[in-house]
Amino acid sequence: MRNATTVERKEEAGVWHISSVLLQADPAKREQICAAIEQIPSAEIAEVADTTKIIVTLETPSERDLANALSDMQQLDGVVTASLIFHQTDTTDLNSIVISDQGDMQPEGTCS
């Protein structure tokens, strides 16, 4: 007999979880936080809106990986809040997408 608290999950093959996270950060630790985010495999810094806001995009193969990445960011020294602001599932093969270089597109802010 299974334990009532046991939760079984079956991840769907080919499903991606695309998410955006808004971090409120200590400005004095912004560079340290950005460096740590760059070490999270599924995370990419989309924009640094001002001295305290960092927008991060996540592309994860499961909800569990999404939750783990969000938790990792919440625990970074200097992060005040980490809020999931967007989440969508997609079945597109992300490895088959070709992104052309749009030389005129520049982010508003950077971590350094």
MMTF fields as JSON, N, C-alpha, C and O atoms, coordinates in Angstrom:
{
  "mmtfVersion": "1.0.0",
  "mmtfProducer": "UNKNOWN",
  "numBonds": 447,
  "numAtoms": 448,
  "numGroups": 112,
  "numChains": 1,
  "numModels": 1,
  "chainsPerModel": [1],
  "groupsPerChain": [112],
  "chainIdList": ["A"],
  "bondAtomList": [4, 2, 8, 6, 12, 10, 16, 14, 20, 18, 24, 22, 28, 26, 32, 30, 36, 34, 40, 38, 44, 42, 48, 46, 52, 50, 56, 54, 60, 58, 64, 62, 68, 66, 72, 70, 76, 74, 80, 78, 84, 82, 88, 86, 92, 90, 96, 94, 100, 98, 104, 102, 108, 106, 112, 110, 116, 114, 120, 118, 124, 122, 128, 126, 132, 130, 136, 134, 140, 138, 144, 142, 148, 146, 152, 150, 156, 154, 160, 158, 164, 162, 168, 166, 172, 170, 176, 174, 180, 178, 184, 182, 188, 186, 192, 190, 196, 194, 200, 198, 204, 202, 208, 206, 212, 210, 216, 214, 220, 218, 224, 222, 228, 226, 232, 230, 236, 234, 240, 238, 244, 242, 248, 246, 252, 250, 256, 254, 260, 258, 264, 262, 268, 266, 272, 270, 276, 274, 280, 278, 284, 282, 288, 286, 292, 290, 296, 294, 300, 298, 304, 302, 308, 306, 312, 310, 316, 314, 320, 318, 324, 322, 328, 326, 332, 330, 336, 334, 340, 338, 344, 342, 348, 346, 352, 350, 356, 354, 360, 358, 364, 362, 368, 366, 372, 370, 376, 374, 380, 378, 384, 382, 388, 386, 392, 390, 396, 394, 400, 398, 404, 402, 408, 406, 412, 410, 416, 414, 420, 418, 424, 422, 428, 426, 432, 430, 436, 434, 440, 438, 444, 442],
  "bondOrderList": [1, 1, 1, 1, 1, 1, 1, 1, 1, 1, 1, 1, 1, 1, 1, 1, 1, 1, 1, 1, 1, 1, 1, 1, 1, 1, 1, 1, 1, 1, 1, 1, 1, 1, 1, 1, 1, 1, 1, 1, 1, 1, 1, 1, 1, 1, 1, 1, 1, 1, 1, 1, 1, 1, 1, 1, 1, 1, 1, 1, 1, 1, 1, 1, 1, 1, 1, 1, 1, 1, 1, 1, 1, 1, 1, 1, 1, 1, 1, 1, 1, 1, 1, 1, 1, 1, 1, 1, 1, 1, 1, 1, 1, 1, 1, 1, 1, 1, 1, 1, 1, 1, 1, 1, 1, 1, 1, 1, 1, 1, 1],
  "groupList": [{"groupName": "MET", "atomNameList": ["N", "CA", "C", "O"], "elementList": ["N", "C", "C", "O"], "formalChargeList": [0, 0, 0, 0], "bondAtomList": [1, 0, 2, 1, 3, 2], "bondOrderList": [1, 1, 2], "singleLetterCode": "M", "chemCompType": "L-PEPTIDE LINKING"}, {"groupName": "ARG", "atomNameList": ["N", "CA", "C", "O"], "elementList": ["N", "C", "C", "O"], "formalChargeList": [0, 0, 0, 0], "bondAtomList": [1, 0, 2, 1, 3, 2], "bondOrderList": [1, 1, 2], "singleLetterCode": "R", "chemCompType": "L-PEPTIDE LINKING"}, {"groupName": "ASN", "atomNameList": ["N", "CA", "C", "O"], "elementList": ["N", "C", "C", "O"], "formalChargeList": [0, 0, 0, 0], "bondAtomList": [1, 0, 2, 1, 3, 2], "bondOrderList": [1, 1, 2], "singleLetterCode": "N", "chemCompType": "L-PEPTIDE LINKING"}, {"groupName": "ALA", "atomNameList": ["N", "CA", "C", "O"], "elementList": ["N", "C", "C", "O"], "formalChargeList": [0, 0, 0, 0], "bondAtomList": [1, 0, 2, 1, 3, 2], "bondOrderList": [1, 1, 2], "singleLetterCode": "A", "chemCompType": "L-PEPTIDE LINKING"}, {"groupName": "THR", "atomNameList": ["N", "CA", "C", "O"], "elementList": ["N", "C", "C", "O"], "formalChargeList": [0, 0, 0, 0], "bondAtomList": [1, 0, 2, 1, 3, 2], "bondOrderList": [1, 1, 2], "singleLetterCode": "T", "chemCompType": "L-PEPTIDE LINKING"}, {"groupName": "VAL", "atomNameList": ["N", "CA", "C", "O"], "elementList": ["N", "C", "C", "O"], "formalChargeList": [0, 0, 0, 0], "bondAtomList": [1, 0, 2, 1, 3, 2], "bondOrderList": [1, 1, 2], "singleLetterCode": "V", "chemCompType": "L-PEPTIDE LINKING"}, {"groupName": "GLU", "atomNameList": ["N", "CA", "C", "O"], "elementList": ["N", "C", "C", "O"], "formalChargeList": [0, 0, 0, 0], "bondAtomList": [1, 0, 2, 1, 3, 2], "bondOrderList": [1, 1, 2], "singleLetterCode": "E", "chemCompType": "L-PEPTIDE LINKING"}, {"groupName": "LYS", "atomNameList": ["N", "CA", "C", "O"], "elementList": ["N", "C", "C", "O"], "formalChargeList": [0, 0, 0, 0], "bondAtomList": [1, 0, 2, 1, 3, 2], "bondOrderList": [1, 1, 2], "singleLetterCode": "K", "chemCompType": "L-PEPTIDE LINKING"}, {"groupName": "GLY", "atomNameList": ["N", "CA", "C", "O"], "elementList": ["N", "C", "C", "O"], "formalChargeList": [0, 0, 0, 0], "bondAtomList": [1, 0, 2, 1, 3, 2], "bondOrderList": [1, 1, 2], "singleLetterCode": "G", "chemCompType": "PEPTIDE LINKING"}, {"groupName": "TRP", "atomNameList": ["N", "CA", "C", "O"], "elementList": ["N", "C", "C", "O"], "formalChargeList": [0, 0, 0, 0], "bondAtomList": [1, 0, 2, 1, 3, 2], "bondOrderList": [1, 1, 2], "singleLetterCode": "W", "chemCompType": "L-PEPTIDE LINKING"}, {"groupName": "HIS", "atomNameList": ["N", "CA", "C", "O"], "elementList": ["N", "C", "C", "O"], "formalChargeList": [0, 0, 0, 0], "bondAtomList": [1, 0, 2, 1, 3, 2], "bondOrderList": [1, 1, 2], "singleLetterCode": "H", "chemCompType": "L-PEPTIDE LINKING"}, {"groupName": "ILE", "atomNameList": ["N", "CA", "C", "O"], "elementList": ["N", "C", "C", "O"], "formalChargeList": [0, 0, 0, 0], "bondAtomList": [1, 0, 2, 1, 3, 2], "bondOrderList": [1, 1, 2], "singleLetterCode": "I", "chemCompType": "L-PEPTIDE LINKING"}, {"groupName": "SER", "atomNameList": ["N", "CA", "C", "O"], "elementList": ["N", "C", "C", "O"], "formalChargeList": [0, 0, 0, 0], "bondAtomList": [1, 0, 2, 1, 3, 2], "bondOrderList": [1, 1, 2], "singleLetterCode": "S", "chemCompType": "L-PEPTIDE LINKING"}, {"groupName": "LEU", "atomNameList": ["N", "CA", "C", "O"], "elementList": ["N", "C", "C", "O"], "formalChargeList": [0, 0, 0, 0], "bondAtomList": [1, 0, 2, 1, 3, 2], "bondOrderList": [1, 1, 2], "singleLetterCode": "L", "chemCompType": "L-PEPTIDE LINKING"}, {"groupName": "GLN", "atomNameList": ["N", "CA", "C", "O"], "elementList": ["N", "C", "C", "O"], "formalChargeList": [0, 0, 0, 0], "bondAtomList": [1, 0, 2, 1, 3, 2], "bondOrderList": [1, 1, 2], "singleLetterCode": "Q", "chemCompType": "L-PEPTIDE LINKING"}, {"groupName": "ASP", "atomNameList": ["N", "CA", "C", "O"], "elementList": ["N", "C", "C", "O"], "formalChargeList": [0, 0, 0, 0], "bondAtomList": [1, 0, 2, 1, 3, 2], "bondOrderList": [1, 1, 2], "singleLetterCode": "D", "chemCompType": "L-PEPTIDE LINKING"}, {"groupName": "PRO", "atomNameList": ["N", "CA", "C", "O"], "elementList": ["N", "C", "C", "O"], "formalChargeList": [0, 0, 0, 0], "bondAtomList": [1, 0, 2, 1, 3, 2], "bondOrderList": [1, 1, 2], "singleLetterCode": "P", "chemCompType": "L-PEPTIDE LINKING"}, {"groupName": "CYS", "atomNameList": ["N", "CA", "C", "O"], "elementList": ["N", "C", "C", "O"], "formalChargeList": [0, 0, 0, 0], "bondAtomList": [1, 0, 2, 1, 3, 2], "bondOrderList": [1, 1, 2], "singleLetterCode": "C", "chemCompType": "L-PEPTIDE LINKING"}, {"groupName": "PHE", "atomNameList": ["N", "CA", "C", "O"], "elementList": ["N", "C", "C", "O"], "formalChargeList": [0, 0, 0, 0], "bondAtomList": [1, 0, 2, 1, 3, 2], "bondOrderList": [1, 1, 2], "singleLetterCode": "F", "chemCompType": "L-PEPTIDE LINKING"}],
  "groupTypeList": [0, 1, 2, 3, 4, 4, 5, 6, 1, 7, 6, 6, 3, 8, 5, 9, 10, 11, 12, 12, 5, 13, 13, 14, 3, 15, 16, 3, 7, 1, 6, 14, 11, 17, 3, 3, 11, 6, 14, 11, 16, 12, 3, 6, 11, 3, 6, 5, 3, 15, 4, 4, 7, 11, 11, 5, 4, 13, 6, 4, 16, 12, 6, 1, 15, 13, 3, 2, 3, 13, 12, 15, 0, 14, 14, 13, 15, 8, 5, 5, 4, 3, 12, 13, 11, 18, 10, 14, 4, 15, 4, 4, 15, 13, 2, 12, 11, 5, 11, 12, 15, 14, 8, 15, 0, 14, 16, 6, 8, 4, 17, 12],
  "groupIdList": [1, 2, 3, 4, 5, 6, 7, 8, 9, 10, 11, 12, 13, 14, 15, 16, 17, 18, 19, 20, 21, 22, 23, 24, 25, 26, 27, 28, 29, 30, 31, 32, 33, 34, 35, 36, 37, 38, 39, 40, 41, 42, 43, 44, 45, 46, 47, 48, 49, 50, 51, 52, 53, 54, 55, 56, 57, 58, 59, 60, 61, 62, 63, 64, 65, 66, 67, 68, 69, 70, 71, 72, 73, 74, 75, 76, 77, 78, 79, 80, 81, 82, 83, 84, 85, 86, 87, 88, 89, 90, 91, 92, 93, 94, 95, 96, 97, 98, 99, 100, 101, 102, 103, 104, 105, 106, 107, 108, 109, 110, 111, 112],
  "secStructList": [7, 7, 7, 6, 6, 7, 7, 7, 7, 7, 7, 7, 6, 6, 7, 3, 3, 3, 3, 3, 3, 3, 3, 3, 3, 7, 4, 4, 4, 2, 2, 2, 2, 2, 2, 2, 2, 6, 6, 1, 6, 6, 3, 3, 3, 3, 3, 3, 7, 1, 1, 1, 3, 3, 3, 3, 3, 3, 3, 3, 1, 1, 2, 2, 2, 2, 2, 2, 2, 2, 2, 2, 2, 2, 6, 1, 6, 6, 3, 3, 3, 3, 3, 3, 3, 3, 3, 3, 3, 3, 7, 1, 7, 4, 4, 4, 7, 7, 7, 7, 7, 7, 6, 6, 7, 7, 7, 1, 7, 7, 7, 7],
  "xCoordList": [0.838, 0.0, 0.882, 1.884, 0.507, 1.286, 1.008, -0.105, 2.023, 1.888, 1.032, 1.231, 0.106, -0.815, -0.097, -0.617, 1.09, 1.806, 2.718, 3.32, 2.827, 3.679, 3.039, 1.86, 3.828, 3.348, 4.177, 5.405, 3.514, 4.216, 4.036, 2.936, 5.13, 5.076, 5.666, 6.689, 5.023, 5.555, 5.72, 4.737, 6.967, 7.231, 6.935, 7.254, 6.326, 5.997, 7.214, 7.849, 7.53, 8.643, 8.275, 7.15, 9.216, 9.0, 8.25, 7.944, 7.945, 7.253, 8.281, 9.091, 8.241, 9.138, 8.322, 7.208, 8.881, 8.248, 9.032, 10.192, 8.379, 8.994, 8.47, 7.26, 9.38, 8.975, 9.804, 10.914, 9.233, 9.951, 9.884, 8.86, 10.996, 11.099, 11.602, 12.556, 10.958, 11.402, 12.098, 11.503, 13.365, 14.128, 14.251, 14.563, 14.008, 14.319, 15.616, 15.686, 16.638, 17.962, 18.608, 18.29, 19.512, 20.34, 21.297, 22.079, 21.249, 22.109, 23.601, 24.359, 24.015, 25.428, 25.876, 27.073, 24.929, 25.269, 24.81, 24.801, 24.432, 23.882, 24.837, 24.417, 26.09, 27.039, 27.222, 27.306, 27.283, 27.417, 26.182, 26.305, 25.01, 23.761, 23.714, 23.363, 24.066, 24.058, 25.022, 24.704, 26.19, 27.166, 26.611, 26.823, 25.909, 25.32, 24.192, 24.064, 23.378, 22.285, 22.845, 22.277, 23.948, 24.563, 25.045, 25.286, 25.191, 25.606, 24.423, 24.622, 23.199, 22.007, 21.745, 21.461, 21.833, 21.778, 20.538, 20.642, 19.403, 18.165, 17.85, 16.845, 18.693, 18.394, 19.19, 20.333, 18.537, 19.195, 18.704, 17.503, 19.624, 19.24, 18.702, 19.418, 17.43, 16.786, 17.016, 17.222, 16.98, 17.142, 17.422, 16.971, 18.179, 18.362, 17.672, 18.187, 16.487, 15.617, 16.12, 16.014, 16.642, 17.269, 18.255, 18.654, 18.645, 19.662, 19.16, 19.965, 17.84, 17.321, 16.527, 16.208, 16.195, 15.339, 16.104, 16.761, 15.999, 16.619, 15.525, 14.837, 15.369, 14.381, 15.126, 16.063, 14.687, 15.339, 14.332, 13.185, 14.757, 13.911, 14.446, 15.651, 13.516, 13.855, 13.244, 12.107, 13.982, 13.478, 13.821, 14.973, 12.818, 13.052, 12.206, 11.112, 12.702, 11.955, 10.861, 10.084, 10.793, 9.766, 9.425, 10.188, 8.264, 7.874, 8.823, 9.106, 9.307, 10.246, 11.527, 12.035, 12.049, 13.248, 12.981, 13.844, 11.789, 11.393, 11.393, 11.958, 10.762, 10.7, 12.093, 12.379, 12.954, 14.318, 15.103, 15.808, 14.985, 15.694, 15.18, 15.969, 13.865, 13.283, 13.772, 14.122, 13.795, 14.28, 15.754, 16.157, 16.557, 17.982, 18.158, 19.005, 17.354, 17.463, 16.992, 17.59, 15.928, 15.414, 16.451, 16.47, 17.302, 18.272, 19.594, 20.472, 19.748, 20.994, 21.138, 20.178, 22.345, 22.63, 22.402, 22.986, 21.56, 21.264, 19.937, 19.472, 19.315, 17.991, 16.952, 16.872, 16.156, 15.116, 13.861, 13.279, 13.439, 12.289, 12.564, 13.31, 11.952, 11.981, 10.546, 9.996, 9.946, 8.532, 8.373, 8.891, 7.655, 7.321, 6.253, 5.157, 6.566, 5.602, 4.983, 4.017, 5.538, 4.985, 5.376, 6.496, 4.441, 4.735, 3.858, 2.649, 4.481, 3.75, 4.427, 5.65, 3.634, 4.219, 4.197, 3.288, 5.211, 5.349, 5.876, 6.716, 5.383, 5.848, 6.797, 7.152, 7.214, 8.158, 9.524, 9.963, 10.188, 11.551, 12.474, 12.821, 12.872, 13.679, 15.052, 15.677, 15.53, 16.837, 16.8, 17.851, 15.603, 15.506, 15.299, 15.248, 15.18, 14.936, 16.254, 17.255, 16.246, 17.42, 17.128, 16.127, 18.002, 17.831, 18.891, 20.087, 18.443, 19.399, 19.917, 19.257, 21.091, 21.694, 21.004, 21.072, 20.352, 19.673, 20.575, 20.332, 21.585, 22.612, 22.104, 22.806, 20.902, 20.397, 19.679, 19.281, 19.503, 18.798, 19.799, 20.701, 19.649, 20.527, 19.679, 18.648, 20.083, 19.335, 19.46, 20.458, 18.429, 18.445, 19.536, 20.192, 19.738, 20.724, 21.511, 21.123, 22.599, 23.408, 23.755, 23.531, 24.292, 24.646, 25.937, 26.171, 26.766, 28.051, 28.03, 29.032],
  "yCoordList": [-1.184, 0.0, 1.246, 1.306, 2.232, 3.464, 4.375, 4.424, 5.08, 6.091, 7.233, 7.655, 7.729, 8.775, 10.077, 10.887, 10.294, 11.538, 11.446, 12.445, 10.268, 10.097, 10.769, 10.567, 11.565, 12.223, 11.705, 11.797, 11.169, 10.692, 11.706, 12.211, 12.0, 12.938, 12.277, 11.596, 12.481, 12.016, 13.246, 13.856, 13.603, 14.776, 14.434, 13.344, 15.374, 15.166, 15.453, 16.499, 14.529, 14.731, 15.817, 15.855, 16.688, 17.722, 18.942, 19.83, 19.014, 20.18, 21.071, 20.601, 22.351, 23.325, 24.318, 24.679, 24.75, 25.752, 27.049, 27.147, 28.038, 29.337, 30.284, 30.426, 30.928, 31.756, 33.025, 33.103, 34.016, 35.248, 35.46, 35.219, 35.915, 36.161, 37.584, 38.013, 38.306, 39.65, 39.566, 39.162, 39.953, 39.987, 41.425, 42.32, 41.644, 42.91, 42.645, 41.738, 43.436, 43.124, 44.316, 45.47, 44.012, 45.025, 45.565, 44.798, 46.874, 47.434, 47.179, 47.043, 47.114, 46.89, 45.479, 45.225, 44.562, 43.169, 42.743, 41.554, 43.709, 43.407, 42.577, 41.581, 42.959, 42.217, 40.789, 39.857, 40.613, 39.283, 38.432, 37.248, 39.032, 38.325, 37.924, 36.79, 38.85, 38.545, 37.414, 36.541, 37.425, 36.358, 35.01, 33.995, 35.0, 33.752, 33.27, 32.07, 34.192, 33.82, 33.203, 32.25, 33.741, 33.214, 31.78, 31.093, 31.314, 29.937, 28.968, 27.754, 29.488, 28.637, 28.262, 29.142, 26.971, 26.554, 27.008, 27.292, 27.083, 27.415, 28.906, 29.325, 29.71, 31.128, 32.025, 31.74, 33.12, 34.144, 35.5, 35.704, 36.418, 37.765, 38.488, 38.696, 38.868, 39.547, 41.047, 41.691, 41.598, 43.041, 43.402, 42.736, 44.475, 45.089, 46.437, 47.361, 46.542, 47.699, 48.959, 50.049, 48.843, 49.959, 49.346, 48.195, 50.052, 49.515, 48.383, 47.68, 48.188, 47.154, 46.046, 45.054, 46.171, 45.179, 44.416, 45.003, 43.092, 42.214, 41.292, 40.625, 41.258, 40.376, 39.186, 39.344, 37.992, 36.751, 35.894, 35.759, 35.314, 34.345, 32.945, 32.73, 32.005, 30.607, 29.745, 29.976, 28.766, 27.746, 26.408, 25.975, 25.753, 24.51, 23.38, 23.624, 22.143, 21.008, 20.487, 19.613, 21.017, 20.539, 21.631, 22.575, 21.48, 22.415, 22.308, 23.304, 21.11, 20.909, 21.717, 22.356, 21.688, 22.465, 23.963, 24.718, 24.388, 25.789, 26.177, 27.204, 25.359, 25.641, 25.66, 26.499, 24.744, 24.705, 25.959, 26.526, 26.394, 27.603, 28.83, 29.68, 28.924, 30.046, 30.034, 31.078, 28.872, 28.745, 29.135, 29.814, 28.699, 29.063, 30.577, 31.126, 31.254, 32.714, 33.392, 34.378, 32.877, 33.461, 33.409, 34.276, 32.407, 32.211, 32.942, 32.89, 33.621, 34.343, 35.508, 36.224, 35.682, 36.794, 38.112, 38.347, 38.96, 40.252, 40.303, 41.386, 39.145, 39.127, 39.364, 38.614, 40.418, 40.756, 39.953, 39.347, 39.944, 39.142, 38.56, 39.132, 37.418, 36.795, 36.382, 35.491, 37.035, 36.807, 36.235, 36.787, 35.127, 34.554, 35.447, 35.568, 36.078, 37.01, 36.485, 37.059, 35.391, 34.804, 33.338, 32.973, 32.494, 31.077, 30.549, 30.778, 29.839, 29.238, 27.922, 27.804, 26.941, 25.699, 25.737, 26.3, 25.129, 25.134, 23.777, 23.182, 23.298, 22.017, 22.188, 21.205, 23.413, 23.67, 23.107, 23.232, 22.496, 22.014, 23.228, 23.753, 23.676, 24.888, 24.747, 25.749, 23.52, 23.316, 23.527, 23.642, 23.58, 23.751, 25.205, 25.51, 26.098, 27.504, 28.184, 28.025, 28.938, 29.698, 31.164, 31.708, 31.791, 33.203, 33.983, 33.735, 34.928, 35.724, 36.861, 37.288, 37.342, 38.442, 39.74, 40.149, 40.376, 41.652, 42.759, 43.27, 43.126, 44.043, 45.327, 45.931, 45.766, 47.028, 46.871, 47.872, 45.658, 45.443, 45.416, 44.578, 46.303, 46.384, 46.406, 47.077, 45.691, 45.757, 47.139, 47.832, 47.534, 48.847, 48.964, 50.001, 47.924, 47.985, 46.699, 45.688, 46.739, 45.546, 45.42, 46.341, 44.294, 44.055, 44.742, 44.972, 45.07, 45.676, 47.174, 47.838],
  "zCoordList": [0.0, 0.0, 0.0, 0.714, -0.799, -0.884, 0.295, 0.818, 0.695, 1.733, 1.184, 0.045, 1.958, 1.508, 1.178, 0.41, 1.745, 1.483, 0.264, -0.131, -0.335, -1.507, -2.716, -3.004, -3.409, -4.621, -5.781, -5.766, -6.77, -7.956, -9.068, -9.293, -9.762, -10.876, -12.104, -12.034, -13.2, -14.466, -15.347, -15.771, -15.619, -16.446, -17.9, -18.374, -18.591, -19.992, -20.856, -20.723, -21.734, -22.652, -23.655, -24.152, -23.946, -24.945, -24.453, -25.249, -23.17, -22.622, -21.938, -21.14, -22.255, -21.64, -20.838, -21.219, -19.735, -18.88, -19.046, -18.645, -19.644, -19.897, -18.82, -18.647, -18.102, -16.968, -16.894, -17.42, -16.227, -15.909, -14.408, -13.769, -13.867, -12.43, -12.229, -12.878, -11.33, -10.966, -9.616, -8.617, -9.604, -8.357, -7.881, -8.667, -6.606, -5.951, -5.199, -4.369, -5.491, -4.962, -4.279, -4.565, -3.38, -2.732, -3.799, -4.36, -4.09, -5.144, -4.916, -5.876, -3.675, -3.368, -3.736, -3.869, -3.9, -4.203, -5.596, -5.912, -6.424, -7.749, -8.606, -9.195, -8.688, -9.526, -9.026, -9.826, -7.724, -7.12, -7.436, -7.751, -7.353, -7.648, -9.121, -9.449, -10.002, -11.439, -11.772, -12.58, -11.157, -11.394, -10.94, -11.602, -9.822, -9.315, -10.229, -10.472, -10.733, -11.64, -12.918, -13.451, -13.404, -14.627, -14.453, -15.446, -13.22, -12.948, -12.914, -12.883, -12.918, -12.93, -14.387, -15.2, -14.739, -16.147, -16.919, -18.113, -16.295, -17.002, -16.995, -17.568, -16.356, -16.155, -17.098, -17.456, -17.484, -18.291, -17.811, -17.631, -17.606, -17.186, -18.41, -19.389, -18.343, -19.465, -19.413, -20.442, -18.199, -18.069, -16.618, -15.686, -16.462, -15.154, -15.265, -15.895, -14.638, -14.849, -14.154, -14.718, -12.995, -12.284, -11.303, -11.482, -10.307, -9.403, -8.523, -7.912, -8.443, -7.539, -8.217, -7.562, -9.496, -10.157, -11.231, -12.091, -11.157, -12.148, -12.676, -11.902, -13.992, -14.609, -15.201, -15.983, -14.809, -15.223, -15.974, -15.547, -17.092, -17.788, -17.5, -17.373, -17.402, -17.153, -18.245, -18.656, -18.71, -19.628, -18.997, -19.03, -18.422, -17.697, -18.269, -18.778, -18.192, -18.729, -17.794, -18.18, -16.568, -15.636, -14.63, -14.427, -14.007, -12.95, -11.762, -11.096, -11.5, -10.389, -10.625, -9.704, -11.86, -12.179, -12.056, -11.608, -12.453, -12.303, -10.826, -10.449, -10.0, -8.564, -7.94, -7.087, -8.36, -7.825, -8.208, -7.374, -9.463, -9.907, -9.157, -8.743, -8.979, -8.24, -6.793, -6.243, -6.191, -4.817, -4.712, -3.768, -5.691, -5.696, -5.735, -5.03, -6.563, -6.664, -5.382, -4.951, -4.767, -3.528, -2.414, -1.541, -2.44, -1.367, -1.581, -0.72, -2.716, -2.966, -1.994, -1.713, -1.491, -0.588, -1.325, -2.383, -0.768, -1.373, -2.106, -2.461, -2.341, -2.975, -1.888, -0.915, -2.066, -1.095, -1.394, -0.494, -2.666, -3.092, -4.472, -5.267, -4.74, -6.064, -6.37, -5.723, -7.362, -7.672, -9.072, -10.044, -9.164, -10.462, -11.079, -10.533, -12.22, -12.812, -14.103, -14.605, -14.646, -15.861, -15.913, -15.558, -16.361, -16.561, -17.677, -17.697, -18.607, -19.715, -20.07, -19.991, -20.458, -20.957, -22.473, -23.084, -23.068, -24.519, -24.954, -24.28, -26.072, -26.592, -27.77, -28.421, -28.053, -29.131, -28.764, -27.621, -29.719, -29.499, -29.492, -30.549, -28.297, -28.172, -28.81, -29.155, -28.971, -29.592, -31.099, -31.73, -31.688, -33.134, -33.541, -34.733, -32.577, -32.88, -33.24, -32.541, -34.328, -34.742, -34.471, -34.939, -33.72, -33.393, -34.15, -33.997, -34.969, -35.73, -34.867, -33.919, -35.201, -34.461, -34.868, -36.027, -33.927, -34.164, -33.624, -32.532, -34.353, -33.886, -33.268, -32.457, -33.625, -33.098, -31.763, -31.166, -31.284, -30.023, -28.874, -28.855, -27.944, -26.788, -25.525, -25.499, -24.478, -23.218, -22.6, -22.798, -21.842, -21.194, -20.155, -20.056, -19.386, -18.32, -18.252, -18.837, -17.546, -17.357, -15.888, -15.102, -15.532, -14.136, -13.743, -12.556, -14.687, -14.321, -14.487, -14.221]
}
